[in-house]
């Protein structure tokens, strides 16, 4: 075979490889009251958005696509090879972590043996800090919250076990389980996205709407402390506790 023919063949093969686009699965987040109907992709593929759900999963190729919901305005969006969330309703999201034991089974003790030097277990949303306790009996002071916030600044957001994603049309996947997946009872430890922490715990992550996360945090005081950052900076809770302790001591001394 002549050298020219070999080079031409190599160019054709390289072009075919370069043009190949991988298929990726993305979650489509939407409002079932106002956005149910048909999502049209590239004026060719139709996906039904049910009124009985707030999200659905679809498979398309990576790269730039056009989207149109019912009779709405068409828009362009680039889908990365990692997948993620097509955010039709302009929601914000939170990624939570869940520990699994050394046998890869679900650990019922939430956030046990956390290595806080590797990251943090809190997010800040609209000037509120949502802090995940290491256990239900943990006493969380303003001083400890300040320390966590300071650590976050020093780590520049690296090594986080909880993350907050602001509103964006497409949010690239940075989690193990999407909107339509639940935390499983057991996990495989081969995933590169898993973080193994001290105590032989393996952490997996799941993304949920921020509104659902905030409700869950408020309804679960055994797991979360929810405080206004201004109050934390002013140490209002610590001052209140000191006054109560002083008052009790004065009553005891009488």
One Martini backbone bead per residue (centre of mass of N, CA, C, O) as a GRO file, in nm:
protein
  254
    1UNK     BB    1   0.096   0.036   0.023
    2UNK     BB    2   0.077   0.353  -0.014
    3UNK     BB    3   0.149   0.631   0.164
    4UNK     BB    4  -0.093   0.803   0.068
    5UNK     BB    5  -0.312   0.593   0.141
    6UNK     BB    6  -0.248   0.573   0.442
    7UNK     BB    7  -0.297   0.871   0.512
    8UNK     BB    8  -0.592   0.880   0.420
    9UNK     BB    9  -0.692   0.661   0.614
   10UNK     BB   10  -0.610   0.805   0.876
   11UNK     BB   11  -0.786   1.056   0.833
   12UNK     BB   12  -1.057   0.910   0.829
   13UNK     BB   13  -1.036   0.782   1.111
   14UNK     BB   14  -0.992   1.045   1.270
   15UNK     BB   15  -1.259   1.179   1.180
   16UNK     BB   16  -1.451   0.965   1.297
   17UNK     BB   17  -1.358   0.993   1.591
   18UNK     BB   18  -1.404   1.304   1.622
   19UNK     BB   19  -1.725   1.286   1.540
   20UNK     BB   20  -1.783   1.125   1.776
   21UNK     BB   21  -2.072   1.089   1.988
   22UNK     BB   22  -2.175   1.054   2.292
   23UNK     BB   23  -2.400   0.909   2.496
   24UNK     BB   24  -2.625   1.079   2.724
   25UNK     BB   25  -2.757   1.124   3.048
   26UNK     BB   26  -3.036   1.330   3.138
   27UNK     BB   27  -3.196   1.558   3.340
   28UNK     BB   28  -3.533   1.685   3.348
   29UNK     BB   29  -3.634   1.988   3.479
   30UNK     BB   30  -3.976   2.061   3.594
   31UNK     BB   31  -4.306   2.200   3.572
   32UNK     BB   32  -4.607   2.025   3.579
   33UNK     BB   33  -4.807   2.277   3.562
   34UNK     BB   34  -4.643   2.441   3.302
   35UNK     BB   35  -4.437   2.196   3.147
   36UNK     BB   36  -4.604   2.011   3.017
   37UNK     BB   37  -4.536   1.772   2.750
   38UNK     BB   38  -4.318   1.866   2.480
   39UNK     BB   39  -3.982   1.786   2.406
   40UNK     BB   40  -3.782   1.935   2.158
   41UNK     BB   41  -3.507   1.789   1.974
   42UNK     BB   42  -3.377   1.910   1.691
   43UNK     BB   43  -3.657   1.879   1.542
   44UNK     BB   44  -3.696   1.540   1.615
   45UNK     BB   45  -3.710   1.485   1.926
   46UNK     BB   46  -3.946   1.335   2.154
   47UNK     BB   47  -4.049   1.435   2.495
   48UNK     BB   48  -4.232   1.347   2.767
   49UNK     BB   49  -4.394   1.557   3.012
   50UNK     BB   50  -4.517   1.483   3.299
   51UNK     BB   51  -4.767   1.561   3.552
   52UNK     BB   52  -4.636   1.324   3.766
   53UNK     BB   53  -4.369   1.504   3.754
   54UNK     BB   54  -4.032   1.682   3.786
   55UNK     BB   55  -3.881   1.447   3.621
   56UNK     BB   56  -3.657   1.330   3.358
   57UNK     BB   57  -3.501   1.091   3.139
   58UNK     BB   58  -3.251   1.136   2.883
   59UNK     BB   59  -3.106   1.048   2.556
   60UNK     BB   60  -2.813   1.198   2.423
   61UNK     BB   61  -2.585   1.381   2.273
   62UNK     BB   62  -2.318   1.539   2.277
   63UNK     BB   63  -2.345   1.884   2.268
   64UNK     BB   64  -2.522   2.075   2.054
   65UNK     BB   65  -2.863   2.197   2.118
   66UNK     BB   66  -3.208   2.205   2.056
   67UNK     BB   67  -3.489   2.353   2.235
   68UNK     BB   68  -3.853   2.273   2.279
   69UNK     BB   69  -4.146   2.379   2.454
   70UNK     BB   70  -4.379   2.333   2.277
   71UNK     BB   71  -4.456   2.681   2.201
   72UNK     BB   72  -4.193   2.780   2.264
   73UNK     BB   73  -3.882   2.895   2.282
   74UNK     BB   74  -3.598   2.844   2.133
   75UNK     BB   75  -3.294   2.673   2.253
   76UNK     BB   76  -2.954   2.661   2.341
   77UNK     BB   77  -2.740   2.369   2.433
   78UNK     BB   78  -2.466   2.234   2.602
   79UNK     BB   79  -2.368   1.894   2.627
   80UNK     BB   80  -2.197   1.707   2.824
   81UNK     BB   81  -2.033   1.398   2.876
   82UNK     BB   82  -2.141   1.381   3.185
   83UNK     BB   83  -2.385   1.534   3.208
   84UNK     BB   84  -2.713   1.617   3.378
   85UNK     BB   85  -2.912   1.924   3.391
   86UNK     BB   86  -3.211   2.026   3.251
   87UNK     BB   87  -3.327   2.359   3.345
   88UNK     BB   88  -3.642   2.467   3.286
   89UNK     BB   89  -3.716   2.602   3.592
   90UNK     BB   90  -3.481   2.746   3.736
   91UNK     BB   91  -3.328   2.584   3.946
   92UNK     BB   92  -3.189   2.479   4.245
   93UNK     BB   93  -2.914   2.283   4.396
   94UNK     BB   94  -2.825   1.985   4.592
   95UNK     BB   95  -2.548   1.805   4.722
   96UNK     BB   96  -2.544   1.494   4.878
   97UNK     BB   97  -2.427   1.279   5.134
   98UNK     BB   98  -2.352   0.916   5.181
   99UNK     BB   99  -2.280   0.666   5.394
  100UNK     BB  100  -2.065   0.374   5.374
  101UNK     BB  101  -1.952   0.094   5.460
  102UNK     BB  102  -1.702  -0.144   5.423
  103UNK     BB  103  -1.947  -0.332   5.286
  104UNK     BB  104  -2.124  -0.113   5.112
  105UNK     BB  105  -2.330  -0.031   5.316
  106UNK     BB  106  -2.562   0.128   5.465
  107UNK     BB  107  -2.531   0.398   5.696
  108UNK     BB  108  -2.717   0.496   5.975
  109UNK     BB  109  -2.481   0.683   6.057
  110UNK     BB  110  -2.473   1.007   6.016
  111UNK     BB  111  -2.163   1.143   5.964
  112UNK     BB  112  -1.949   0.956   6.056
  113UNK     BB  113  -1.621   1.022   6.066
  114UNK     BB  114  -1.542   1.306   5.986
  115UNK     BB  115  -1.314   1.483   5.774
  116UNK     BB  116  -1.269   1.827   5.805
  117UNK     BB  117  -0.993   1.857   5.638
  118UNK     BB  118  -1.147   1.766   5.349
  119UNK     BB  119  -1.405   1.944   5.436
  120UNK     BB  120  -1.766   1.977   5.421
  121UNK     BB  121  -2.115   1.993   5.585
  122UNK     BB  122  -2.214   2.253   5.399
  123UNK     BB  123  -2.444   2.522   5.310
  124UNK     BB  124  -2.510   2.827   5.124
  125UNK     BB  125  -2.840   2.994   5.134
  126UNK     BB  126  -2.946   3.291   5.145
  127UNK     BB  127  -2.770   3.350   5.422
  128UNK     BB  128  -2.780   3.041   5.488
  129UNK     BB  129  -2.686   2.782   5.709
  130UNK     BB  130  -2.633   2.427   5.636
  131UNK     BB  131  -2.567   2.203   5.895
  132UNK     BB  132  -2.415   1.891   5.931
  133UNK     BB  133  -2.415   1.660   6.154
  134UNK     BB  134  -2.233   1.405   6.302
  135UNK     BB  135  -2.465   1.401   6.523
  136UNK     BB  136  -2.754   1.437   6.716
  137UNK     BB  137  -2.564   1.540   6.983
  138UNK     BB  138  -2.445   1.775   6.861
  139UNK     BB  139  -2.285   2.078   6.944
  140UNK     BB  140  -2.354   2.391   6.781
  141UNK     BB  141  -2.165   2.661   6.745
  142UNK     BB  142  -2.065   2.961   6.631
  143UNK     BB  143  -1.765   2.890   6.632
  144UNK     BB  144  -1.790   2.632   6.453
  145UNK     BB  145  -1.917   2.776   6.209
  146UNK     BB  146  -1.685   2.971   6.158
  147UNK     BB  147  -1.476   2.751   6.108
  148UNK     BB  148  -1.617   2.627   5.863
  149UNK     BB  149  -1.614   2.885   5.688
  150UNK     BB  150  -1.307   2.924   5.695
  151UNK     BB  151  -1.236   2.652   5.565
  152UNK     BB  152  -1.380   2.704   5.298
  153UNK     BB  153  -1.199   2.941   5.214
  154UNK     BB  154  -0.926   2.780   5.220
  155UNK     BB  155  -1.036   2.546   5.015
  156UNK     BB  156  -1.208   2.663   4.777
  157UNK     BB  157  -1.433   2.419   4.758
  158UNK     BB  158  -1.272   2.174   4.836
  159UNK     BB  159  -1.396   1.865   4.941
  160UNK     BB  160  -1.695   1.852   4.921
  161UNK     BB  161  -2.010   1.701   5.054
  162UNK     BB  162  -2.148   1.976   4.982
  163UNK     BB  163  -2.356   2.137   4.726
  164UNK     BB  164  -2.422   2.442   4.545
  165UNK     BB  165  -2.655   2.519   4.274
  166UNK     BB  166  -2.719   2.745   4.072
  167UNK     BB  167  -2.888   2.885   3.838
  168UNK     BB  168  -2.918   2.685   3.533
  169UNK     BB  169  -2.973   2.538   3.232
  170UNK     BB  170  -2.696   2.376   3.285
  171UNK     BB  171  -2.583   2.095   3.491
  172UNK     BB  172  -2.311   1.943   3.565
  173UNK     BB  173  -2.204   1.646   3.656
  174UNK     BB  174  -2.135   1.585   4.038
  175UNK     BB  175  -2.260   1.285   4.074
  176UNK     BB  176  -2.410   0.969   4.126
  177UNK     BB  177  -2.720   1.063   4.178
  178UNK     BB  178  -3.003   1.152   4.047
  179UNK     BB  179  -3.329   1.260   4.044
  180UNK     BB  180  -3.420   0.939   3.960
  181UNK     BB  181  -3.248   0.859   4.220
  182UNK     BB  182  -3.158   0.655   4.482
  183UNK     BB  183  -3.029   0.549   4.752
  184UNK     BB  184  -2.873   0.271   4.806
  185UNK     BB  185  -2.794  -0.001   5.003
  186UNK     BB  186  -2.566  -0.053   4.790
  187UNK     BB  187  -2.219  -0.034   4.671
  188UNK     BB  188  -1.973   0.050   4.456
  189UNK     BB  189  -1.606   0.112   4.479
  190UNK     BB  190  -1.512   0.205   4.170
  191UNK     BB  191  -1.585   0.488   4.190
  192UNK     BB  192  -1.429   0.802   4.145
  193UNK     BB  193  -1.654   0.980   4.314
  194UNK     BB  194  -1.572   0.851   4.560
  195UNK     BB  195  -1.529   0.908   4.919
  196UNK     BB  196  -1.287   0.813   5.144
  197UNK     BB  197  -1.310   0.788   5.486
  198UNK     BB  198  -1.272   0.778   5.788
  199UNK     BB  199  -1.378   0.459   5.900
  200UNK     BB  200  -1.448   0.310   5.629
  201UNK     BB  201  -1.595   0.524   5.449
  202UNK     BB  202  -1.830   0.565   5.184
  203UNK     BB  203  -1.910   0.823   4.952
  204UNK     BB  204  -2.219   0.935   4.824
  205UNK     BB  205  -2.410   1.113   4.569
  206UNK     BB  206  -2.691   1.355   4.556
  207UNK     BB  207  -2.941   1.521   4.375
  208UNK     BB  208  -3.142   1.811   4.474
  209UNK     BB  209  -3.364   2.025   4.534
  210UNK     BB  210  -3.340   2.302   4.731
  211UNK     BB  211  -3.628   2.305   4.847
  212UNK     BB  212  -3.612   2.015   4.960
  213UNK     BB  213  -3.364   2.049   5.137
  214UNK     BB  214  -3.467   2.278   5.324
  215UNK     BB  215  -3.703   2.119   5.435
  216UNK     BB  216  -3.541   1.882   5.550
  217UNK     BB  217  -3.364   2.049   5.743
  218UNK     BB  218  -3.599   2.177   5.912
  219UNK     BB  219  -3.724   1.872   5.977
  220UNK     BB  220  -3.400   1.793   6.082
  221UNK     BB  221  -3.252   1.873   6.375
  222UNK     BB  222  -3.079   1.604   6.416
  223UNK     BB  223  -2.898   1.688   6.140
  224UNK     BB  224  -2.958   2.010   6.148
  225UNK     BB  225  -2.830   2.343   6.113
  226UNK     BB  226  -3.008   2.661   6.102
  227UNK     BB  227  -2.853   2.973   5.999
  228UNK     BB  228  -2.772   3.294   6.019
  229UNK     BB  229  -2.483   3.445   5.935
  230UNK     BB  230  -2.511   3.709   6.097
  231UNK     BB  231  -2.558   3.562   6.369
  232UNK     BB  232  -2.294   3.411   6.368
  233UNK     BB  233  -2.100   3.656   6.353
  234UNK     BB  234  -2.244   3.773   6.629
  235UNK     BB  235  -2.295   3.539   6.837
  236UNK     BB  236  -2.595   3.506   6.946
  237UNK     BB  237  -2.611   3.214   7.059
  238UNK     BB  238  -2.370   3.227   7.252
  239UNK     BB  239  -2.473   3.466   7.419
  240UNK     BB  240  -2.736   3.333   7.509
  241UNK     BB  241  -2.604   3.092   7.655
  242UNK     BB  242  -2.434   3.255   7.856
  243UNK     BB  243  -2.675   3.392   7.998
  244UNK     BB  244  -2.818   3.132   8.088
  245UNK     BB  245  -2.582   3.025   8.258
  246UNK     BB  246  -2.561   3.270   8.449
  247UNK     BB  247  -2.853   3.256   8.556
  248UNK     BB  248  -2.833   2.969   8.674
  249UNK     BB  249  -2.594   3.028   8.864
  250UNK     BB  250  -2.734   3.248   9.032
  251UNK     BB  251  -2.964   3.062   9.133
  252UNK     BB  252  -2.773   2.854   9.267
  253UNK     BB  253  -2.627   3.071   9.469
  254UNK     BB  254  -2.885   3.150   9.649
   0.00000   0.00000   0.00000
